[in-house]
Amino acid sequence: MNIGEAVKERIIELCRERDISINKLCNMSGVTQSTVNNIVRGRNNSATISTIKKLCDGLGITIQEFFASNLFTELEQEIE
């Protein structure tokens, strides 16, 4: 799994845990629907830390909490 896939999976996981839709997350965070859709559909594999921070703010969590997931512990090496 690469970082883009892990971010995508984490967003989906957090929405499921809170029983909210992607649309609701967009409204809560102020991130555009198209941006979040591109992330969760795998079209954008390089979400900015600024976008992730806004999503975290909308979810009421810290960036540390976002990345405190097993999804990020065994990422593939990005540089080959």
The first five atom37 places (N, CA, C, CB, O) and aatype in JSON, in Angstrom:
{
  "aatype": [12, 2, 9, 7, 6, 0, 19, 11, 6, 1, 9, 9, 6, 10, 4, 1, 6, 1, 3, 9, 15, 9, 2, 11, 10, 4, 2, 12, 15, 7, 19, 16, 5, 15, 16, 19, 2, 2, 9, 19, 1, 7, 1, 2, 2, 15, 0, 16, 9, 15, 16, 9, 11, 11, 10, 4, 3, 7, 10, 7, 9, 16, 9, 5, 6, 13, 13, 0, 15, 2, 10, 13, 16, 6, 10, 6, 5, 6, 9, 6],
  "atom_mask": [
    [1, 1, 1, 1, 1],
    [1, 1, 1, 1, 1],
    [1, 1, 1, 1, 1],
    [1, 1, 1, 0, 1],
    [1, 1, 1, 1, 1],
    [1, 1, 1, 1, 1],
    [1, 1, 1, 1, 1],
    [1, 1, 1, 1, 1],
    [1, 1, 1, 1, 1],
    [1, 1, 1, 1, 1],
    [1, 1, 1, 1, 1],
    [1, 1, 1, 1, 1],
    [1, 1, 1, 1, 1],
    [1, 1, 1, 1, 1],
    [1, 1, 1, 1, 1],
    [1, 1, 1, 1, 1],
    [1, 1, 1, 1, 1],
    [1, 1, 1, 1, 1],
    [1, 1, 1, 1, 1],
    [1, 1, 1, 1, 1],
    [1, 1, 1, 1, 1],
    [1, 1, 1, 1, 1],
    [1, 1, 1, 1, 1],
    [1, 1, 1, 1, 1],
    [1, 1, 1, 1, 1],
    [1, 1, 1, 1, 1],
    [1, 1, 1, 1, 1],
    [1, 1, 1, 1, 1],
    [1, 1, 1, 1, 1],
    [1, 1, 1, 0, 1],
    [1, 1, 1, 1, 1],
    [1, 1, 1, 1, 1],
    [1, 1, 1, 1, 1],
    [1, 1, 1, 1, 1],
    [1, 1, 1, 1, 1],
    [1, 1, 1, 1, 1],
    [1, 1, 1, 1, 1],
    [1, 1, 1, 1, 1],
    [1, 1, 1, 1, 1],
    [1, 1, 1, 1, 1],
    [1, 1, 1, 1, 1],
    [1, 1, 1, 0, 1],
    [1, 1, 1, 1, 1],
    [1, 1, 1, 1, 1],
    [1, 1, 1, 1, 1],
    [1, 1, 1, 1, 1],
    [1, 1, 1, 1, 1],
    [1, 1, 1, 1, 1],
    [1, 1, 1, 1, 1],
    [1, 1, 1, 1, 1],
    [1, 1, 1, 1, 1],
    [1, 1, 1, 1, 1],
    [1, 1, 1, 1, 1],
    [1, 1, 1, 1, 1],
    [1, 1, 1, 1, 1],
    [1, 1, 1, 1, 1],
    [1, 1, 1, 1, 1],
    [1, 1, 1, 0, 1],
    [1, 1, 1, 1, 1],
    [1, 1, 1, 0, 1],
    [1, 1, 1, 1, 1],
    [1, 1, 1, 1, 1],
    [1, 1, 1, 1, 1],
    [1, 1, 1, 1, 1],
    [1, 1, 1, 1, 1],
    [1, 1, 1, 1, 1],
    [1, 1, 1, 1, 1],
    [1, 1, 1, 1, 1],
    [1, 1, 1, 1, 1],
    [1, 1, 1, 1, 1],
    [1, 1, 1, 1, 1],
    [1, 1, 1, 1, 1],
    [1, 1, 1, 1, 1],
    [1, 1, 1, 1, 1],
    [1, 1, 1, 1, 1],
    [1, 1, 1, 1, 1],
    [1, 1, 1, 1, 1],
    [1, 1, 1, 1, 1],
    [1, 1, 1, 1, 1],
    [1, 1, 1, 1, 1]
  ],
  "atom_positions": [
    [[0.86, -1.18, 0.0], [0.0, 0.0, 0.0], [0.9, 1.23, 0.0], [-0.98, 0.0, 1.24], [1.9, 1.29, 0.71]],
    [[0.53, 2.22, -0.81], [1.28, 3.47, -0.81], [0.56, 4.51, 0.05], [1.48, 4.0, -2.25], [-0.54, 4.25, 0.55]],
    [[1.16, 5.66, 0.23], [0.6, 6.68, 1.12], [-0.77, 7.17, 0.64], [1.56, 7.87, 1.23], [-1.66, 7.4, 1.45]],
    [[-0.93, 7.33, -0.68], [-2.22, 7.78, -1.2], [-3.34, 6.81, -0.9], [0.0, 0.0, 0.0], [-4.44, 7.22, -0.54]],
    [[-3.05, 5.52, -1.05], [-4.06, 4.49, -0.74], [-4.37, 4.47, 0.75], [-3.57, 3.11, -1.2], [-5.52, 4.29, 1.14]],
    [[-3.34, 4.65, 1.58], [-3.55, 4.65, 3.03], [-4.4, 5.84, 3.46], [-2.19, 4.67, 3.77], [-5.29, 5.69, 4.31]],
    [[-4.14, 7.02, 2.89], [-4.94, 8.21, 3.22], [-6.39, 7.97, 2.81], [-4.38, 9.47, 2.5], [-7.31, 8.26, 3.58]],
    [[-6.59, 7.45, 1.62], [-7.94, 7.14, 1.14], [-8.66, 6.19, 2.1], [-7.88, 6.51, -0.28], [-9.79, 6.46, 2.51]],
    [[-8.0, 5.1, 2.45], [-8.62, 4.12, 3.35], [-8.9, 4.71, 4.72], [-7.72, 2.89, 3.49], [-9.92, 4.38, 5.34]],
    [[-8.01, 5.57, 5.21], [-8.2, 6.17, 6.53], [-9.41, 7.11, 6.53], [-6.94, 6.94, 6.96], [-10.18, 7.12, 7.49]],
    [[-9.58, 7.89, 5.48], [-10.73, 8.78, 5.38], [-12.03, 7.96, 5.39], [-10.65, 9.65, 4.1], [-12.97, 8.28, 6.12]],
    [[-12.06, 6.92, 4.59], [-13.24, 6.06, 4.53], [-13.5, 5.42, 5.9], [-13.06, 4.96, 3.46], [-14.64, 5.36, 6.35]],
    [[-12.45, 4.94, 6.55], [-12.56, 4.32, 7.86], [-13.13, 5.3, 8.89], [-11.2, 3.79, 8.32], [-14.03, 4.94, 9.66]],
    [[-12.61, 6.51, 8.91], [-13.08, 7.51, 9.87], [-14.55, 7.89, 9.63], [-12.2, 8.76, 9.8], [-15.3, 8.09, 10.58]],
    [[-14.94, 7.98, 8.37], [-16.34, 8.28, 8.06], [-17.25, 7.14, 8.52], [-16.53, 8.52, 6.55], [-18.33, 7.39, 9.07]],
    [[-16.83, 5.92, 8.3], [-17.63, 4.77, 8.74], [-17.76, 4.74, 10.26], [-17.01, 3.44, 8.24], [-18.84, 4.51, 10.8]],
    [[-16.64, 4.98, 10.96], [-16.67, 4.98, 12.43], [-17.65, 6.01, 12.97], [-15.27, 5.26, 12.99], [-18.31, 5.79, 13.99]],
    [[-17.75, 7.13, 12.29], [-18.62, 8.23, 12.75], [-19.99, 8.2, 12.09], [-17.96, 9.56, 12.48], [-20.84, 9.04, 12.37]],
    [[-20.19, 7.23, 11.2], [-21.45, 7.09, 10.47], [-21.82, 8.38, 9.75], [-22.57, 6.69, 11.43], [-22.95, 8.87, 9.84]],
    [[-20.83, 8.93, 9.01], [-21.09, 10.13, 8.21], [-20.7, 9.85, 6.76], [-20.3, 11.35, 8.76], [-19.84, 9.0, 6.49]],
    [[-21.32, 10.56, 5.87], [-21.02, 10.4, 4.45], [-19.82, 11.28, 4.08], [-22.25, 10.77, 3.58], [-19.42, 12.16, 4.83]],
    [[-19.27, 11.01, 2.91], [-18.2, 11.84, 2.38], [-18.72, 13.28, 2.21], [-17.67, 11.27, 1.02], [-18.0, 14.24, 2.49]],
    [[-19.95, 13.41, 1.74], [-20.55, 14.73, 1.58], [-20.6, 15.48, 2.9], [-21.95, 14.6, 0.98], [-20.28, 16.67, 2.96]],
    [[-21.01, 14.8, 3.95], [-21.08, 15.44, 5.27], [-19.69, 15.85, 5.73], [-21.73, 14.49, 6.3], [-19.52, 16.92, 6.31]],
    [[-18.69, 14.99, 5.49], [-17.31, 15.33, 5.84], [-16.87, 16.6, 5.12], [-16.37, 14.16, 5.51], [-16.21, 17.45, 5.72]],
    [[-17.22, 16.72, 3.86], [-16.89, 17.93, 3.1], [-17.5, 19.16, 3.74], [-17.36, 17.79, 1.64], [-16.83, 20.18, 3.9]],
    [[-18.76, 19.07, 4.11], [-19.44, 20.19, 4.76], [-18.83, 20.54, 6.11], [-20.91, 19.87, 4.94], [-18.72, 21.71, 6.47]],
    [[-18.42, 19.51, 6.86], [-17.84, 19.71, 8.18], [-16.43, 20.31, 8.1], [-17.79, 18.4, 8.93], [-16.01, 21.04, 9.0]],
    [[-15.72, 20.0, 7.03], [-14.31, 20.39, 6.95], [-14.03, 21.58, 6.05], [-13.51, 19.23, 6.46], [-12.99, 22.22, 6.15]],
    [[-14.97, 21.89, 5.16], [-14.74, 22.97, 4.22], [-13.89, 22.58, 3.02], [0.0, 0.0, 0.0], [-13.47, 23.44, 2.24]],
    [[-13.64, 21.29, 2.88], [-12.9, 20.78, 1.71], [-13.92, 20.5, 0.62], [-12.05, 19.49, 2.06], [-14.99, 19.94, 0.89]],
    [[-13.6, 20.87, -0.6], [-14.57, 20.69, -1.67], [-14.89, 19.22, -1.91], [-14.05, 21.32, -2.95], [-14.06, 18.33, -1.7]],
    [[-16.11, 18.99, -2.34], [-16.57, 17.63, -2.65], [-15.68, 16.99, -3.71], [-18.03, 17.66, -3.14], [-15.34, 15.81, -3.6]],
    [[-15.29, 17.74, -4.72], [-14.47, 17.17, -5.8], [-13.11, 16.74, -5.28], [-14.3, 18.17, -6.94], [-12.58, 15.71, -5.71]],
    [[-12.53, 17.5, -4.37], [-11.23, 17.13, -3.8], [-11.32, 15.82, -3.03], [-10.71, 18.24, -2.89], [-10.52, 14.91, -3.24]],
    [[-12.3, 15.73, -2.14], [-12.44, 14.51, -1.34], [-12.82, 13.32, -2.22], [-13.49, 14.71, -0.23], [-12.31, 12.22, -2.03]],
    [[-13.72, 13.54, -3.19], [-14.07, 12.45, -4.1], [-12.85, 11.95, -4.86], [-15.14, 12.91, -5.09], [-12.68, 10.74, -5.03]],
    [[-12.0, 12.85, -5.31], [-10.79, 12.44, -6.02], [-9.86, 11.62, -5.13], [-10.06, 13.65, -6.56], [-9.2, 10.7, -5.6]],
    [[-9.8, 11.96, -3.85], [-8.97, 11.2, -2.92], [-9.55, 9.81, -2.7], [-8.83, 11.94, -1.58], [-8.84, 8.81, -2.82]],
    [[-10.83, 9.73, -2.37], [-11.42, 8.43, -2.02], [-11.67, 7.54, -3.23], [-12.73, 8.64, -1.29], [-11.87, 6.33, -3.08]],
    [[-11.65, 8.1, -4.42], [-11.78, 7.28, -5.63], [-10.42, 6.92, -6.21], [-12.6, 8.02, -6.68], [-10.33, 6.24, -7.23]],
    [[-9.36, 7.37, -5.56], [-8.01, 7.01, -6.0], [-7.49, 7.84, -7.15], [0.0, 0.0, 0.0], [-6.45, 7.5, -7.73]],
    [[-8.17, 8.91, -7.51], [-7.72, 9.77, -8.6], [-6.63, 10.74, -8.16], [-8.89, 10.54, -9.18], [-5.84, 11.23, -8.97]],
    [[-6.6, 11.01, -6.86], [-5.6, 11.91, -6.29], [-4.85, 11.14, -5.22], [-6.25, 13.22, -5.71], [-5.36, 10.92, -4.12]],
    [[-3.62, 10.72, -5.54], [-2.83, 9.96, -4.59], [-1.83, 10.83, -3.84], [-2.1, 8.85, -5.29], [-0.91, 10.31, -3.2]],
    [[-2.0, 12.13, -3.9], [-1.07, 13.01, -3.21], [-1.81, 14.17, -2.54], [-0.01, 13.55, -4.19], [-1.55, 15.34, -2.84]],
    [[-2.71, 13.84, -1.65], [-3.45, 14.86, -0.9], [-2.45, 15.68, -0.08], [-4.53, 14.21, 0.04], [-1.52, 15.14, 0.5]],
    [[-2.66, 16.97, -0.05], [-1.74, 17.83, 0.7], [-2.0, 17.69, 2.2], [-1.89, 19.29, 0.27], [-3.08, 17.3, 2.63]],
    [[-0.98, 18.01, 2.96], [-1.14, 17.97, 4.41], [-2.15, 19.01, 4.86], [0.21, 18.2, 5.12], [-2.82, 18.83, 5.88]],
    [[-2.26, 20.1, 4.11], [-3.26, 21.13, 4.41], [-4.67, 20.57, 4.27], [-3.08, 22.34, 3.47], [-5.53, 20.83, 5.11]],
    [[-4.91, 19.8, 3.21], [-6.22, 19.16, 3.02], [-6.5, 18.17, 4.13], [-6.29, 18.47, 1.66], [-7.6, 18.13, 4.68]],
    [[-5.51, 17.36, 4.46], [-5.68, 16.37, 5.53], [-5.97, 17.08, 6.86], [-4.42, 15.47, 5.66], [-6.8, 16.62, 7.64]],
    [[-5.29, 18.19, 7.12], [-5.52, 18.96, 8.35], [-6.95, 19.48, 8.4], [-4.52, 20.13, 8.46], [-7.59, 19.42, 9.45]],
    [[-7.46, 19.99, 7.29], [-8.85, 20.47, 7.25], [-9.82, 19.33, 7.51], [-9.15, 21.12, 5.88], [-10.8, 19.51, 8.24]],
    [[-9.57, 18.17, 6.93], [-10.43, 17.01, 7.17], [-10.39, 16.63, 8.65], [-10.0, 15.81, 6.29], [-11.42, 16.33, 9.26]],
    [[-9.19, 16.65, 9.22], [-9.06, 16.34, 10.65], [-9.83, 17.33, 11.5], [-7.58, 16.33, 11.06], [-10.51, 16.94, 12.45]],
    [[-9.71, 18.62, 11.17], [-10.45, 19.64, 11.91], [-11.95, 19.38, 11.84], [-10.14, 21.05, 11.36], [-12.66, 19.5, 12.85]],
    [[-12.44, 19.02, 10.66], [-13.86, 18.71, 10.5], [-14.28, 17.5, 11.31], [0.0, 0.0, 0.0], [-15.4, 17.44, 11.82]],
    [[-13.39, 16.54, 11.43], [-13.68, 15.32, 12.2], [-13.43, 15.5, 13.69], [-12.84, 14.18, 11.68], [-13.81, 14.64, 14.49]],
    [[-12.8, 16.6, 14.06], [-12.5, 16.84, 15.47], [-11.36, 15.99, 15.99], [0.0, 0.0, 0.0], [-11.34, 15.63, 17.17]],
    [[-10.4, 15.68, 15.12], [-9.24, 14.89, 15.52], [-7.96, 15.64, 15.14], [-9.26, 13.48, 14.87], [-8.0, 16.59, 14.35]],
    [[-6.85, 15.21, 15.7], [-5.57, 15.8, 15.36], [-4.95, 15.05, 14.18], [-4.62, 15.79, 16.59], [-5.36, 13.94, 13.84]],
    [[-3.97, 15.68, 13.59], [-3.23, 14.99, 12.52], [-2.57, 13.73, 13.07], [-2.15, 15.92, 11.89], [-2.51, 12.7, 12.4]],
    [[-2.08, 13.81, 14.3], [-1.46, 12.63, 14.93], [-2.47, 11.48, 15.01], [-0.94, 12.97, 16.34], [-2.12, 10.32, 14.76]],
    [[-3.71, 11.8, 15.37], [-4.74, 10.76, 15.43], [-5.04, 10.2, 14.05], [-6.02, 11.32, 16.06], [-5.29, 9.01, 13.9]],
    [[-5.02, 11.06, 13.04], [-5.27, 10.6, 11.68], [-4.24, 9.55, 11.28], [-5.25, 11.78, 10.69], [-4.59, 8.5, 10.74]],
    [[-2.97, 9.85, 11.54], [-1.9, 8.96, 11.12], [-1.62, 7.83, 12.11], [-0.66, 9.74, 10.91], [-0.8, 6.96, 11.82]],
    [[-2.29, 7.82, 13.27], [-2.11, 6.76, 14.26], [-2.99, 5.57, 13.88], [-2.46, 7.27, 15.69], [-3.92, 5.22, 14.6]],
    [[-2.68, 4.98, 12.75], [-3.45, 3.84, 12.24], [-2.48, 2.83, 11.66], [-4.49, 4.3, 11.17], [-1.43, 3.19, 11.12]],
    [[-2.83, 1.59, 11.76], [-1.99, 0.54, 11.19], [-1.82, 0.68, 9.68], [-2.57, -0.82, 11.5], [-0.89, 0.12, 9.11]],
    [[-2.71, 1.42, 9.04], [-2.6, 1.64, 7.6], [-1.27, 2.3, 7.23], [-3.76, 2.5, 7.11], [-0.78, 2.13, 6.12]],
    [[-0.7, 3.05, 8.17], [0.51, 3.82, 7.87], [1.79, 3.15, 8.38], [0.39, 5.2, 8.47], [2.88, 3.68, 8.19]],
    [[1.66, 1.99, 9.03], [2.85, 1.38, 9.62], [3.71, 0.61, 8.63], [2.45, 0.47, 10.73], [4.92, 0.5, 8.83]],
    [[3.13, 0.09, 7.59], [3.9, -0.71, 6.65], [3.71, -0.23, 5.22], [3.53, -2.17, 6.77], [3.34, -1.01, 4.34]],
    [[3.95, 1.05, 5.01], [3.81, 1.61, 3.67], [4.96, 1.16, 2.77], [3.76, 3.14, 3.73], [6.07, 0.89, 3.23]],
    [[4.66, 1.09, 1.49], [5.69, 0.78, 0.51], [6.68, 1.93, 0.45], [5.08, 0.49, -0.88], [6.32, 3.08, 0.7]],
    [[7.91, 1.62, 0.1], [8.9, 2.65, -0.13], [8.49, 3.47, -1.34], [10.31, 2.04, -0.32], [8.18, 2.9, -2.39]],
    [[8.49, 4.78, -1.21], [8.07, 5.65, -2.3], [9.21, 5.93, -3.28], [7.53, 6.96, -1.74], [8.96, 6.2, -4.45]],
    [[10.43, 5.88, -2.81], [11.59, 6.14, -3.67], [12.19, 4.81, -4.07], [12.65, 7.04, -2.95], [12.5, 3.96, -3.23]],
    [[12.35, 4.64, -5.36], [12.91, 3.37, -5.84], [14.24, 3.59, -6.49], [11.96, 2.69, -6.82], [14.87, 2.64, -6.96]]
  ]
}
